[in-house]
Amino acid sequence: MDSKVLMELADTYGARNYKPLPVVIDKAEGVWVFDVEGNKYLDFLSCYSAVSHGHRHQALVDAAIRQIGRVTVTSRAFHNSELGPFMKELCEFTGMEMALPMNSGAEAVETAIKAVRKWAYVVKGVPKYDAEIIVCSDNFHGRTTTVVSFSTEELYKEAFGPFTPGFKVIPFGDADALEKAITPNTAAFLVEPIQGEAGVVLPPDGFLARAAEICRSNNVLFVADEIQTGFGRTGRRFAVEHEGVKPDLMCLGKALGGGVYPVSAVVGSRDVLGLFVPGEHGSTFGGNPVACAVGRAALKVMLDEDLTGKSAENGQYLIEKLASIKSKHIKQIRGRGLFVGMVLHPEAGGARRFCEALMKRGLLCKETHDNVIRFAPPLVITREQIDWAISEVTEVMTTL
């Protein structure tokens, strides 16, 4: 079937909760994807940072195939031979004491919410069910009912109430507001070090470090959502490292599965994650053997190929090249590593039309919040490939 027929099938039989660009990807390798007709595209989105290792990295594919040939699912009713080594290696990579594996990023966030609430009641002594979690405006932590309860994007929540209580919202990057919002019932501060879905928004310099200190001083847990920003995406293993912050908990996902398999986890201190007891929380597929095997391979490739270093070096190059484009449409270039947002003036007519034009030229990216184009290529991208992408972006931004 050709692309037109396949898109019509998706529109007819699928709930329309997405508005994808009109391209049907059929194959992929490295930084490249191919549509049904064989047209070639450079992937400049990486499945929202999930494909940091490049599409179908051989080491990850091999790990998945080997494990599929042995055992795929056991549930957590039993041990499996990949789980312990995976959690050990993940803790060593993150510098944390314990890990709790799940499947999706949203599940990781839900797990962290439950963990910090239990810590508040058992350790801090907050009256039962009075625990509060502070979050930031324009946040994106997932799509579950609880998570959209504290979203400030009306589209994400308008038709889905009633909502889960227990959350306070402060402006992103405002440490004074964080300090004022804390009460004796505050369990945690949950924050994205860089807001991805909001348009690759960086906080003011020093915000994360001051926020972490405020949390420590007030016996409040600092929880970093590194689902999009983790595993080298911003030029450090984790984005909080740009300010020398070590969170109490980190929510991980996307690149942890290397674009081969959905893998997520919460990692953190034994004082928090060690509070869970059997039966309180779980997942049929969380920590399954295939996920663990792929996760282990993803961590090894991150180290062996120095993907974090490549992101730092090539990210700076990409940002400088984008900033040099002279276009009346471009308002700002912002980002860290290979996590970049091109902010357009409102008069540009929206980011979507530019993404569609780039798609026609063989470059795939995606708009976010109407006026921002997000660029997040795989961390294995080369300078030559970046130069080609820049030439296409320049052509579109100066002629459209």
C-alpha positions in Angstrom: 0.0 0.0 0.0 1.2 3.5 -0.7 1.5 6.4 1.8 -1.9 7.9 0.9 -3.8 4.6 1.5 -1.9 4.0 4.8 -2.7 7.5 6.1 -6.3 7.1 5.2 -6.5 3.8 7.1 -5.0 5.5 10.2 -7.4 8.3 9.9 -10.4 6.0 9.5 -9.7 3.5 12.2 -7.5 5.4 14.7 -8.5 7.9 17.3 -7.2 11.2 16.2 -5.2 12.2 19.2 -2.2 13.1 17.1 -1.7 15.3 14.0 1.4 13.8 12.4 3.2 15.2 9.4 2.0 13.5 6.2 4.9 11.0 5.9 4.6 7.3 6.5 7.9 5.9 7.8 8.6 2.3 6.7 12.3 1.7 7.5 15.1 3.4 9.5 18.8 3.2 10.1 21.1 5.5 12.0 19.9 9.1 11.5 17.9 8.3 8.4 14.3 7.1 7.9 12.6 6.0 4.7 9.0 6.3 3.7 6.9 3.6 1.9 7.9 5.0 -1.5 11.6 4.9 -0.6 12.1 8.6 -0.1 14.9 9.4 2.4 14.7 11.8 5.4 17.1 12.9 8.1 15.4 12.4 11.5 15.8 15.7 13.4 13.3 14.7 16.2 14.6 11.3 17.4 11.1 10.3 18.6 11.2 13.1 21.2 14.7 12.0 22.3 14.0 8.3 22.5 16.3 7.5 19.5 19.4 9.1 20.9 21.5 6.1 19.8 20.2 6.3 16.2 17.6 4.0 14.7 18.2 0.3 15.1 21.6 0.6 16.6 23.1 -2.9 16.0 24.2 -3.5 19.6 20.7 -2.8 20.8 19.0 -4.8 18.2 21.3 -7.7 18.9 20.6 -7.5 22.6 16.9 -7.6 22.0 17.1 -10.5 19.6 19.3 -12.5 21.9 16.9 -12.0 24.8 13.8 -12.7 22.7 15.4 -16.0 21.9 15.7 -16.9 25.6 12.7 -15.4 27.6 10.7 -12.3 27.0 8.3 -11.8 30.0 8.3 -13.3 33.5 6.4 -10.6 35.5 7.8 -9.5 38.8 6.3 -12.6 40.4 9.7 -14.2 39.7 13.3 -13.0 39.3 14.8 -12.8 35.9 18.5 -13.0 34.9 18.6 -9.5 33.4 16.9 -7.5 36.1 19.5 -7.3 38.8 22.4 -6.5 36.5 20.3 -3.9 34.7 19.4 -2.1 37.9 23.0 -2.3 39.2 24.4 -0.8 35.9 21.6 1.9 35.9 22.5 2.9 39.4 26.2 3.1 38.6 25.5 5.2 35.5 23.2 7.6 37.4 25.1 7.7 40.7 22.0 6.6 42.5 21.4 3.9 45.1 18.2 2.2 43.9 16.1 1.8 40.8 12.5 0.9 40.1 11.9 0.0 36.4 8.7 0.7 34.6 7.8 1.0 30.9 6.8 4.6 29.9 7.9 8.0 31.1 4.4 8.7 32.5 4.6 5.6 34.6 8.0 6.7 35.9 6.4 10.1 37.0 3.4 8.3 38.6 5.9 6.1 40.5 7.8 9.1 41.7 4.6 10.8 42.9 3.7 7.7 44.9 7.2 7.4 46.3 7.4 11.0 47.5 3.9 10.9 49.0 4.8 7.8 51.0 8.1 9.4 52.1 6.1 12.5 53.3 3.8 10.4 55.5 6.3 7.8 56.8 9.4 9.9 57.2 8.5 13.6 57.2 5.4 13.1 59.3 2.9 15.0 57.0 -0.7 14.2 58.0 -2.0 11.4 55.9 -3.3 12.6 52.4 -2.2 16.2 53.0 1.1 15.9 51.1 1.7 18.6 48.5 4.0 18.5 45.4 5.2 21.7 43.8 5.4 21.7 40.0 6.1 24.4 37.4 3.9 26.2 34.9 4.1 24.9 31.3 5.3 21.5 32.6 4.9 18.3 30.7 5.3 15.1 32.7 2.9 12.8 30.8 -0.7 12.2 29.9 -2.2 10.2 32.8 -5.2 11.7 34.7 -3.0 12.5 37.7 -0.3 14.2 35.6 -2.6 16.3 33.6 -4.2 17.4 36.8 -1.3 19.7 37.4 -0.7 20.7 33.7 -1.2 24.4 32.8 -2.0 23.5 29.2 -5.8 23.5 29.0 -5.9 21.3 25.9 -4.3 18.5 28.0 -7.0 18.6 30.7 -10.1 20.5 29.6 -12.3 17.4 29.1 -10.8 15.0 31.5 -11.7 16.1 35.1 -12.3 15.7 37.9 -8.6 16.1 38.7 -6.2 14.7 41.4 -5.5 17.2 44.2 -2.3 17.8 46.0 -0.3 19.9 43.6 0.9 23.6 43.6 2.0 25.4 40.5 4.8 28.0 40.4 6.4 29.9 37.5 9.2 27.9 35.9 12.6 29.3 36.9 11.3 31.3 39.9 13.2 30.2 43.0 11.6 32.8 45.1 8.2 31.5 44.2 9.3 28.0 45.1 10.5 29.1 48.5 7.2 30.9 49.2 5.1 27.9 48.1 6.7 25.5 50.6 4.7 24.5 53.6 5.1 21.9 56.3 3.1 19.6 54.1 5.3 19.9 51.0 6.7 16.5 50.0 8.6 17.4 46.8 9.4 19.7 44.0 9.0 18.0 40.6 10.7 19.8 37.7 12.1 19.4 34.2 15.6 20.8 34.1 14.8 22.0 30.6 11.2 22.1 29.5 10.9 20.1 26.3 7.3 20.1 25.3 7.0 23.8 26.2 9.5 24.6 23.5 13.0 23.7 24.8 12.8 26.4 27.6 15.8 26.8 29.7 15.5 28.1 33.3 17.6 31.1 34.4 21.2 30.2 35.3 21.5 29.1 38.9 17.8 28.2 39.3 18.3 24.4 39.6 21.1 24.8 42.1 19.2 27.3 44.2 16.0 25.2 44.0 17.9 22.1 45.2 19.3 24.1 48.1 15.8 25.4 49.0 14.5 21.9 49.0 17.3 20.6 51.2 16.9 23.4 53.7 13.1 22.7 54.0 13.3 18.9 54.1 11.6 18.7 50.7 12.6 16.1 48.0 14.0 17.4 44.7 12.7 15.3 41.8 14.1 15.8 38.3 12.1 14.7 35.3 15.0 13.7 32.9 12.8 11.7 30.6 13.6 13.9 27.6 16.8 15.6 28.8 18.6 12.6 30.2 21.3 10.2 28.8 23.4 12.8 27.0 20.7 14.8 25.2 21.9 18.2 26.6 25.6 17.5 26.5 25.8 16.1 30.1 24.6 12.7 31.2 21.7 14.5 32.9 20.7 18.1 32.5 20.8 18.8 36.3 24.6 18.2 36.0 25.0 21.6 34.3 24.4 23.1 37.7 26.0 20.4 39.8 22.7 19.2 41.2 22.0 15.6 42.5 18.3 15.0 42.9 16.7 12.8 45.4 14.8 11.0 42.6 15.1 11.1 38.8 12.4 10.0 36.3 14.0 8.3 33.3 12.7 6.9 30.0 12.9 7.5 26.3 16.6 7.0 25.5 17.0 4.4 28.2 15.4 2.0 25.7 17.6 3.2 22.8 14.6 3.6 20.5 14.3 -0.2 20.4 12.0 -0.9 23.3 10.0 1.1 25.9 12.0 1.3 29.1 11.6 3.7 32.0 12.7 3.9 35.6 12.8 5.9 38.7 16.2 6.1 40.4 17.1 7.6 43.7 18.0 7.3 47.3 17.4 4.2 49.3 15.7 6.4 51.9 12.9 7.1 49.5 12.6 4.1 47.1 13.4 1.7 49.9 10.0 2.6 51.5 8.0 0.5 49.0 6.9 -2.8 50.3 5.7 -5.8 48.2 2.2 -5.3 46.8 2.2 -1.5 46.9 3.3 -0.8 43.4 4.1 -2.7 40.3 3.9 -3.4 36.6 3.4 -6.6 34.6 5.9 -5.6 32.0 8.2 -3.3 34.2 11.7 -4.8 34.4 10.9 -7.5 31.8 14.0 -9.4 30.5 13.9 -7.8 27.0 13.6 -4.3 28.5 16.5 -4.9 30.8 18.7 -6.4 28.1 18.0 -3.5 25.8 18.5 -1.0 28.7 21.9 -2.5 29.5 23.0 -2.3 25.9 21.8 1.3 25.7 23.9 2.3 28.7 27.0 0.5 27.4 26.7 2.2 24.0 26.3 5.6 25.7 29.6 5.0 27.4 31.5 3.2 24.6 30.6 5.7 22.0 30.8 8.8 24.2 27.4 9.9 23.0 27.3 12.6 25.8 30.5 14.1 24.5 29.3 14.1 20.9 26.1 15.8 22.0 28.0 18.5 23.8 30.3 19.2 20.8 27.9 18.8 18.0 25.1 20.5 19.9 27.2 23.7 20.3 28.0 23.5 16.6 24.3 23.1 15.7 23.2 26.0 17.9 25.9 28.3 16.5 24.9 27.4 12.9 21.2 27.9 13.5 21.9 31.2 15.2 23.8 32.4 12.1 20.7 32.0 9.9 19.4 35.5 8.8 15.7 35.2 8.6 12.9 37.6 9.5 10.9 34.6 10.9 13.5 33.6 13.6 13.1 35.2 17.0 15.5 33.1 19.1 17.6 29.9 19.1 17.8 28.3 22.6 18.9 24.9 23.9 21.7 22.8 25.2 23.5 19.9 23.5 21.4 18.4 20.8 18.2 19.7 22.3 17.3 22.9 20.5 14.3 25.1 20.0 13.9 27.6 17.1 11.4 30.2 18.3 9.6 32.0 15.6 7.9 35.4 15.6 4.1 35.2 15.8 4.0 36.9 12.4 5.7 33.9 10.9 2.4 32.1 10.6 3.2 29.2 12.9 5.9 26.6 13.0 3.9 23.8 11.3 4.2 25.2 7.8 8.0 25.3 8.2 8.1 21.7 9.4 6.0 20.7 6.4 8.3 22.5 4.0 11.4 20.9 5.6 9.7 17.5 5.3 9.4 18.0 1.6 13.2 18.7 1.5 14.0 15.5 3.4 14.3 16.8 7.0 11.9 15.7 9.7 11.2 17.9 12.7 8.1 18.9 14.6 6.5 22.0 15.9 5.6 22.5 19.5 3.3 25.2 21.0 2.6 26.7 17.6 5.7 29.0 17.3 8.6 26.7 18.1 10.4 24.2 16.0 12.2 21.5 18.0 15.4 20.1 16.7 16.7 17.0 18.5 18.6 14.7 16.1 20.1 11.4 17.2 23.3 11.8 19.2 25.2 9.8 16.6 24.8 12.5 14.0 27.9 13.8 12.2 29.1 17.3 11.3 28.5 16.5 7.7 24.9 15.6 8.3 24.4 18.7 10.5 25.8 20.9 7.7 23.3 19.3 5.2 20.4 19.9 7.7 21.5 23.5 8.2 21.5 24.2 4.5 17.9 22.9 4.2 16.8 24.9 7.3 18.4 28.0 5.9 16.7 27.6 2.5 13.3 27.2 4.1 13.7 30.0 6.7 14.9 32.5 4.1 12.5 31.7 1.2 9.2 30.8 2.8 
